Structures are given as C-alpha cells and as structure tokens.
C-alpha cells in the first residue's frame, strides 16, 4: 500500500477520534460514514481504541465463592501440606482439623483458578477431620450441625454464618456421613476381630438406621424443610455438591483385598473386604444419593439450591492392598512417614486426593465458562421457551426472543465495567442499557454509571445457561410467571436455583450480530475481521454489524487471500482465490426497520492492496463495488 494512502488513513483516523471524544456518551457514537468507529468510552473491551485503561486494582469480571463442609475425607487427612521427610513449615492449614491444601476440593479449585486467571475464587473451608453431621458413634463428637469439642470448633454451620453471612455462595461442597455411619468403629472391628466382621459384629445396622434422618437434618439446615422451616445457614447457595466415598477394596475389577497379616490395617479378609464394599460403602453412598434426590424432589418454598452427587473415579487397582505408587490409600507405615502419626491410616494419600479432585473438577468446570465478549451482540433467550417473541412497542421494556431475524435493537452487548467487576447489557443500536428499577421491573435506560445497570453473569451448571443477577441482590432476571406465550416479559424475581423451580430464570446468550472491524499494520496493510486481528495489526475501528446466522435478504461474506493480500468477497469460493474464513452474512439491500450503511471493496491502484470501507469514494482510492449493507 502506498505511503500517501497510509498518511491519508492515519489523518482521517485521528480526526475521527477527536470528533468521537467530543461526541462520546454512554450511548452509541455517531461516526463519519467513511471510517470505522472507535468503541464507546466506558463501554469498551480493555485494549480497544478509545477504551479507558484497566485500573490496576480493578475487580475481576467474576468472583466465585465456594463453601466446604465435611469430615476427614473432605479436609485432606492423610495428605499434609508438606512432605515431612523433605520440608519444613506449615503442615496443615488448621492443625486441629488436619485441613490440607491437598484435599480434593482445594486441588480442584487450584486447577480451575490456574485455567482461568481472570477469575477470583474465594474458598470458605470449614472441613475438619473427625467431623460428623450430627455425632460420631466413635466418640460422640459433632462437627457440621453441632460443635466439635475434640477440635475445639463451633459447628461448621456457625463458623460459616459468622464469616460468610448472607452472601451468595456459588458452590457448597459436602463430604460427610462416614463418621455418622460408624466407619471408624466398623474398620476397627474388622481389623482386630478374630472372626469376619459383618452386620451384627460392627453395629452397622444400628448406624444405618439413623443415616437418613441425619442427612435430612443437614439438608434442612442448608435449605429448610418442605415448608421452609429449619434453615440454619444464612448464606444463599446456588449449587450443593455432595461427594460420595471411594471404594478402596478392589485390587482388580473382580477381586477384593485379602490381607491376613496381623499388622495395623492389614488384617482384613476377602469376605470382610466384600462386605465393606457392598454393604458399608455402598450403603453410605446410597444414603447420600437418596438425601440429594429428596432435597431436589421436595424443595421448600423460597430460594434454595440445586443438589448434585459427585461420583468418585474408580479406585480399582488403587486399593489398600495394592503396593507402591498404585495405592491411593495410606497404611500405617505411610501415615507415620507422611504426617508423623497414625491418623492418616485408611485415608487417601496425595494421589488419592488428586483423584477426588478430578471428580470435583469435571463437575465444576462450568464455573470458568468464558464470559461473553464485548464485541458480541447477543440475543438473550429464555432457556425453557421455543416460541418467537416480540419487544415492547415503546422500546423501553424487554421481552424474551427466539427469532434469529430480529433487529439489532433486540440484541444486547455485554460490556465489562472494569471499575466494578460487573457487566452492562447495552442495546446494540439504541444506546440504552438493561436496568433493574425495583419492584421486580426491568426496563432500558440511557446507558450511564448507574448501579441499576450493573449485572453479574453467573454460569449455571451445564453447557450454556446463565443466571443474570442485578448487582447487590439475590434476584435473577426471569421470564414473568415462566409463561411460554410470545409476549412474556422479563422481570426480576428472587433467585430459585433448583431445577424444578428455576426454568424461568435460566437464560442463554446466542450470537446475533458480529462486529466487522478493520485492522491495519505498520506497513499499511488492511484486514477486515470478526474478533481479534492478526499479530502485528491494530484495530482502526468498527465498520458495522454482520448477522451471525443467515437472514432473509442476506448473502455470505467471506475473508479471502490473493497471495499476501487479503480481501473480502460475497463469493463463498473467493472468486477462485484462497478461502480464509467466513465472516457472517451481509444484506444485499438496506434492511427495513433499522439503520444500515453500504460496505465497499476498495483497492489501491498500482499496489493492488485491498481494503473495505463505508465510504463510496473509497477514501480516494478505487472502488471495486458495493458488497452489500451492514447494520450501523
């Protein structure tokens, strides 16, 4: 590209930027038709032309709060922070509870945090070795619902209420039930009995009879009973994940451990291993499954979480009778070596907790689902609805939409607000932002620095749905009365996260329009693209919007290459040249109902370099023809 043309583009861009600074508001910028538009002040993606710099102390786009309660398997007993044979320092996060940063949930959070550096994870961890839901038959001590005197701790519920208060908790993890089920006295009986242990020798039947009521008491403490009575946890919880206990008795798929040497934790016969696996561990896990199912099937009125079971990976080949690195469980020798005492016997080692961490990680990956980008113009769709809908005639209310051919005023641009760590939802063309104005009402207002226009985007467990929450509330954007008729308006209602209650509050974002941006590099080469530009290119500004999906009166727009030169074409085969990538769909004539602007393919005579422009005169270069119309 000629140096004369480079100077012309540069001068025009600087002039447009100066005009933009004078005209800028929280609404839509009116840009010269020959130029791509810079973004709008606060409503820019950091790094875009015109964007304010990201404050160094800006909150992250998303803070995820996780609360953990449970027993030794949840706390990390058996895998202290340090290898005592090599390191000095802090052995436990809490000495009395033997709480470790190598626990399953702690490792899962560390992995999630490492994969999503922009996210902030806050972990409230009250797990404690020896804790029971109600009381342990081993020593009568409590833990979750009652104080744990041996650890000198208040109940885990009281600790959470004191520290967390009524904050929204995204995830609550529970690892409990084993101590209420008498796991310690059962194993002791099996190890030291001269006869094979079973239902009658260990008291398992007695323990099992009360398991259901103990687990139900925990469910009620978190969310209340069917009438909403008895809730003790002040925090509002979105999702509860209750981890099952791993079966550590299988050295092979069909085999069971048969260790008859009379040393600690190695005097369990094949029959005893079979009974522990099929009666005790299966019984504990079935009781947890039933408690979770009941919590979801018989939810109380008002806000309450959705409950999930976390299935551990198979420990076949990693049993207590496997040897060396294959074993996921501590014997007496390993416990003494790793943590200096025998409290780790029968608990996972670091590899075992890494396996439990992977189970958590697989179910919690949705927490780091990428947030929608500020360059996307999205339909907000109600997850439960499959019927088309309209917007309010006055243009100030908001209604659900399931049509792919709506005007851009009915699509929304989620714009990250670095100052607050929140998002504005700006109408694509009308310069108005979604606002929660009280009384459950949702409207649009001129975009401004207004707390009513700040929203949190919380991913819902699964692949695509979100909860959209006004800042500082426990409310969610909701389709009024969960109606399916086309005119059902959006409201703001108290969040109800359980599957059977929250269909009205699940929404998903679907691409409506993409921003076609013109880029150039230091050599003056131009390239029109959707999304980030190539390495070494900077964004000149926005040319206009392209529908992401085919709409009536549109043709495909494709990015093409001719040698080192890039050009844009309405021929999907790139006029016999190299196809680079599809860009979207462009209107063949001005669409009715909303503003548009022509897009022209231009070329620099002599060099043959191509660029796109909204100027019919191609900014002084040669016009090769109008390709179509962009939404402006």
N, C-alpha and C positions, 0 to 999 in steps of 0.2 A: 504494500500500500504506500502511496506517495507521501512524502513529508508534508506537502501542502495540505493534503486531506487530513492527516493526523492533527495538524495545528488547528484546522477548522473545527474538527470534532472536539478538541480539548477546550477551545474558547467557548463553544456553544455549551458544553457541559458545565463549565464554571459559571457562565451567565445563568443557566437554568438553576444551578444550586443556589445562587444569590437570590433569585426570584423566589425559589422554594422556601428559603429561610424567612422571607418576608410574608409569604402566604401561609406558612405552615400552621396547622392547628391539629387538634386530635381527630379531625375529620379527614376527608380524602383530599389529597393535594391536586390542585389543577395544574397540570404540566403542559409545556409547549408541545403541540402535536408532533413536531419533528424529533422529539427527544424521548428517550426512556426516562421514567420518573424515579427520583430517589424515594426512599421509604419515608414514613411519617414520624419524625421525632421520636417520642417515647415508644411508638408502636413499630419498632424495627427489631429485626434479629441482630444481636450484637455482631459488629463487623460489617453490616450493610452500610452502603453510602448514606449518610445522614443520621446514622444511629449515634445515640449518646454512648460513651464508653461504659463498659460494665463496671459498676462500683466494686472496689476490691473486697469490700465486706458484704456484698450483696448476698441475700439468702439464696439457696439453691432452688431450682424450679419445683422440687418435690422433697418433702420430708416424710419419711416413713417411720412410724412408731410401732415397735414390736414389744410385747409384754410376755414374759415367760414365767410359768409356774410349774413346779413339779418336784420330783424326787431325785435320787442319786443318778439314775439313768439320764435324767434331763440336765442335771448340774454338771456332769463330767467326771464323777468319781471314777478313779482308775486311770485317768489321763491328766495328771497335773500339768500346769503351765510349763514346767521345766523338767528336763532330764536330770535327775539328781546326781547321776554319775558324771555330768559334764558342766552343769551350770550352777550359778549362784543367783539368788534373787527371789522374786515373789513366786512361791509355789502355787498358791491359789488366789483367785480373785476375792474369795472370802474363806478364811481359814476354818471357821466353824462349820461352814456348809460344804466345804470342798468343792467350791464352784470354780470351774476351769474355763479358760478361753478356748479350750479344745473340745468343749461339748458340741453335740450335734448342731444345735441351733446357732451357737456362736460361730462355728466354722461356716455354716450356710450363709449367715449374714455377712461375714467377711468376704466370701466369694461373690455374693451379689453386689456388695459395695465396690469390690475391685472391678467388676464388669461394668459398672455404671457410676463413674467418678462424679457425675453431676448430682447424683442423688445423695441425700443425707439420711443415714439410718440412726435412729435413737433406740437403744435396746434397754428396756427395763427388765432386769433379770433377778428374780426372787427365788429361783430354784435352790434346793437345799438337800444334801444327802440325808437320808433318813426320814424325809417328809412323807406324810400320809395325807390323803384327802381329809379324813376325819380323825382317825387314830390308828396307830400301828399295833397289831397284836403282839409284836416283838417286845415293845417297851411302853405301849400306851401313849406315845407321843403324837402330837398333831403335826401341823405343817401348813396346809393350804387354808382350811377353814378355821383352824384353831392354832393357838400358839405352839411353837416347837421349843420346849423348855431345854432339851439337851443342847440345842444350838443357840439358846438364849435369843430367840427371834419371836417377834409377834407373828400372827398368821400372815401368810403371803398376801391375802386379800387386804389386810390392814396396812401392810407395807406399801402396797400399790396405791391404795386410797390416799395415803399420806404423801406420796411422791408424785403420782400421776394426776390425781384429782379427777376432774370430769373431762379431760382431754379425749379426743378421738384416737382410738387405738386401731391401727390398720390390721394388725395381726396379733392374735394371742395364741401362744403355744402352750400346750399342756402335756406333760409326761408324768402321769400319776396313775395309781391304782394298785401297783405291785405291792407296796407296803400294807395297804388295806387288805389285800388278798393273802397276806401272810407269807410272802415269798421268802423272807429270811428264815423264819422258823421251819418252813417246809424244806428248804435246802438243807438246813442243819439236821433235820430229822433224817433226810435221805442219806446224808454223808455219814452220820455216826450211828445209824440204826444197824443192828445185826441182821435185820430182815429187810426185804424190799419194802420201800415206803409206798404209800397209796392213800386213798381217800380217808381210811379210818385211822391210820397211824400219824397223819400230819395235821388233822383238823381242817383239811381243805374244804370239806362240805360246809362247815360252820363259817369259814371265811367267805365262801362263795355266796352263801345265803344273804349276806349283807352288802355285797359289792354293788348291786343295782341301786339300792337306796343311797349308798354313799356317793356314787357317781351322779345320781339325780340331784343330790344336795349341792354338788358342785355346779351343775347346770343351772339350778335355781339361783345360786349365789351370783352367777355371771349375768343371767338374763331375766330372772324371776320365774315363777311357776306359770301355769296356763292362764292364770288370772292376773299375771304381772306382779304377784306378791312374792316377797322374799329376796329380791335382788339386793346384793350387798356391795357389788363392785360399782364404784361411781363412774368409772370410765365407760364411754360408749365404744363398743367393739364391733368392727366390721366383719371379721372372719376369725373363727377359732379352729386351730389345728391340733388334734389330739393324736399323739404318736403312739402306735402300737409297740409292743415289746418284741424284740427279735428272738427267734428260736435258735439257741446256740447248741442244740443237741445232735445235729446231723453232720458226721464227718463225710458222708456220702449221701446221695439222693435218697436211697432206701435204707441206709444204715443209721444206727443210733450209737452214741458213745457207750462204751463198756469199760469203765475204769475201776478195777477192783483193788488196786494198791492202796493200802490204808494210810494215805497221807492226806493233808487237808485238800478238799475239793477234788479229790481223785478217787473217791470210794463210791462211785455211783454206777450201778449195774445197767445192763441193756434194758431190763424191764423198768427200772426207775427212770432212765432217760426217756423211754417211750411214754411213760405215764406223765412225766413233767411236760413233755412236748404236747401230747394230745389232750391232756386234762388241764394242767395248770396254765401253761402259756396260752393255749387255745381258749381256755375259759376266761382268762383275763382279757384277751383281745376281743372275744365275742361280747363281753360285758361293755367294753369301750364302744364297740360298733353299735350296740343297742342304745347306749346312752346318747351317742351322736345322732342316731336316727330319730330317737324320741325328741331330742332337742329341736330338730328340724320339722318333725311331723306335727308337733303340738306346741307351736310357738306362742308366747304370750303376746298380749296387745302391746303396741308401742314399739320403740326402737329395740332391735335385738339382732344378734349376729347370725351369720350362717356358719354351720359347724361342718368340719371335714375330718376324715380319718387320714393319718399319714401312715402308709404301709411301708414297713422297712424292707430293704433289699433282702434277698435270700442270703442266709449265712451258711448254706450248705458248703462244706469244705472249709469252714472257718470256725468250727465248733470248739468247745473247751477241751476236746480230746485230740484236736489237730495239733501239730507241732510247729515250732518256729514262727516265721512271719505269716504263715497261713492262718494262725489263730487270731480271732478278733476279741477274745475274752481273756481276762487276767486269771492266772492261777496264783497260788500262794507265793511262789518264788518271784513271779513277775511283779506282783503287787508290792512285795518288800523291796524289790530293786527299784521300781519306778517311783514310789511315793513314801517309802520308809516305814510302812505299816501294812497290816493285812486288810484294811477297809476296802481296798480295791478288788479283793477276790470276788469273782463272779460278775464283775463289771467290765464293760468294753475297754479295750486299750485304745491308743490313738487311732489305729487303723479301723477299729470298730466304730468309733465316733465319726470317723470320716465317712464311713458307710451310712450312718444315720444322718449325717449332714447332707449327703447326696439326696436322700429321700426328701428332706425339707426343701433343698434347693430346687428339685424338679417341680415341686408344687408351688413354690413361691416365686418362680421366675417372672410371673406376670407383674410383680411389683416394679420391675425395671423395664417394663414395656416402654419403648420410645414414646416420648410426648410428641404430639403433632407439631409440625414446624410452622413458623410464622409466615412462610411463603405459600402455605396451603390454604385453599379456600374450600371449606368443607360443609357438607350437609350434616346437620345434627338429626339423627334418625332415632326414633324410639325403637328399642330392640324388639319389642313384642309385636309391633304393628307391621302389616304388609299391605296397607292401603294408602293410596295417594292422599295428600293433604294440601291445604292452602294456607296462605298467610293472611293476617288481618288486613281488611281493606284499608284501614288508616295507616298501616305500616308501622305501628308502634308496638303491637303485641307480637308474640312469637308462637308459631304453631309447628307441630311436627311435620316432617316432609319425607315422602317416599317416592318422589318423582325425580328422575335423573335429568329432566329438561326444564328445571326451574330457573328463573332469572337469578343472577348473582346476588341481588339484594337478599335472597333467601339462603345464601351460603354465608359462612362465618369464618373469619380468620382468627385463629387462636394466637394471641400476641403475648409473649412473655414480658412481664414487667419486672426488670431486674431489681428495682428498688424494694419490691415487696415479696419476690418469690412467688408470684401469682400470675394469672393469665387474664387478659381482657378478651372478650369474644366480640370482634368488630364485624359489622355487616360489610360484605365485600365492596359495596359501592356507596352506600348511603351515609357513611361517616357516623353511624350510630352504634352504640355498644349495648350488649345484653346487660340488663340491670335487674337485681332483686330489690324491689322497692317496698317490701314489708307487706304484711297481711297475706303472705303466700303469693303475691302478684309478681309477675315478670313482665318487663316491658323493654323497650330500647330507648336510650337517651344519647344525646351528643357525647361522643367519647371524651372523657375527662379523667382527671386524677380524683376518682370517686370510689370510696370503699364499696359502694353498691355494685360496681362494675368489675370487681376483682373476684376471680373464681379459682378454686382448686380443682384439678383434674386427677381423680383417683382411679387407677385401673381396677376393674372388677375381675375376680378370679375367672380365668378362662382366656380366650384368644383375642377378643375385640372390644368388649363392652367397658364403659366408664361410668363412674358417678361424677356428676358435675355439681360442685358444692359452693355456695356463696361463702366468702371469707368470714371467719368468726362465728359460724353457725354449725349446727348439727343437722342442717337441712340439705336436701338434694333437689336438683332440677327434676321435674316429674311431669308426665303426661296426665292431665287432670282426670281423676277418677279411673285411671287406666282404661279410658274409653278407646275403642277401636275405630270410631267414626272419623271421617276425614277432617272434621273441624275441631278435633280435640285440642284445646290449647295447652301450652306449658304452664305449670305452676311451680312453686317452691313448697315442698312438704317435708315433714320430719323424715329423716333417712330410716329406711327399714331394709336391712341388707339380706334378710333371709330369702331364699329362692322363691318361696311361695307368696311372698309379700311385695317384692321389690321390682316386678316386671315394669311397672310404670316409671321407675327411676333409673333403669338401665338405658343408656343411650350409646350409640356408636357413631363415630365420625367416618364419613365416606367422602372420598375425594370428589369435589365438584368441579373446581377450576384450578388450573396451574398457572403460575406466573411465568411468562416468557420474558427472560432477562437478556439484555445484550451485554456481552463482555468484550474487553479488548486487552491486548498485552502491550509490552513496551515497544514492540516492533510495529504496532498499529493494526495488527490482525484482529478481526472481529468474529465473534461467535455468538449465536443465539441459542440459549439452552433453558431447560427446566432444571431448577436446583443449582447446586454449586457449580462454578465454572471450572475449566481445566486449570492445572497447575500453571502459575505464572500469569493468569488472567485476572482482571479486576472487573467488578460489576459497574457498568455505566448507569444502569437503571432499568426500570420496568417498561417493557413495550406494551403489554396488555395481558389479558387473561384468555387462556385456551380451555375449552371444556375438556375434562379428562376422559369422558366417555362420548361415544357418538351421539349426536343430537340431530333432529331434523334440520336440514339445510346446512350440514357441515361436511367437510372432506378432511381426510387425514393430512397432517402437516408433519414432514419428516426432515430430520437433520441428515445432510449428505456430505460426501467428500469428493473433491476432484484434486488428486494429488495432496498437497499440503493445505489447500484451500478448503474451507467449509462453506456450505451454502444450504439454504432451506428450500424445500420444494413441496408442492402438493401432489407430486407423483410418488406413490409409495415405493417405486423402483428407482427413484432418484435419477430419472432421465438417462438411465444406462450407466450411471456412475456408482460409487460405493455408498451403500446404505449405512449410515452411522447409528441412528436410533430414532424411534418415533417420539414426537413431541406432544401430540394431542390432536385436537380437532379444531378446524378453523371454519368460520361461517363464510359461505360463498356470496352472501348479500347481507346488508345491515340487518341484524336481528331486531324484531319489533319489541318494544316494551322497555328497553334499557339502552344506554349509550354504547356506541361502538366506534372503532377507528380502523381505517384501512392499514394493511401491512404490505409493504412493497419490498421486492427484492432488488437490490442495487448492486452496481459493480463499478469499480474504479477503472476507467479506460487506461489501457497500457499494461497495467499490472494484472488485471483480471481478478483482483481480490473482491469477494462478495461480502455484503453486509445487509442486514434488514433495517428498515426504517419506517416510521409512521409518517414521514414527510413525502408527499407525492413527487417533490423535486429531488428526492434522494440526497438532500444536503449538498447539492451542487455536483453530484456525480450522475451516472447514467442509470435511468430507471429501466429495469428489465420486465416490469409488470407487477400488477397488484395480485397478491396470492389469495387475499380474502380479507375478512374483518375480525378483529379482536374485540372482546369486551373491554371497554375502557373504564 
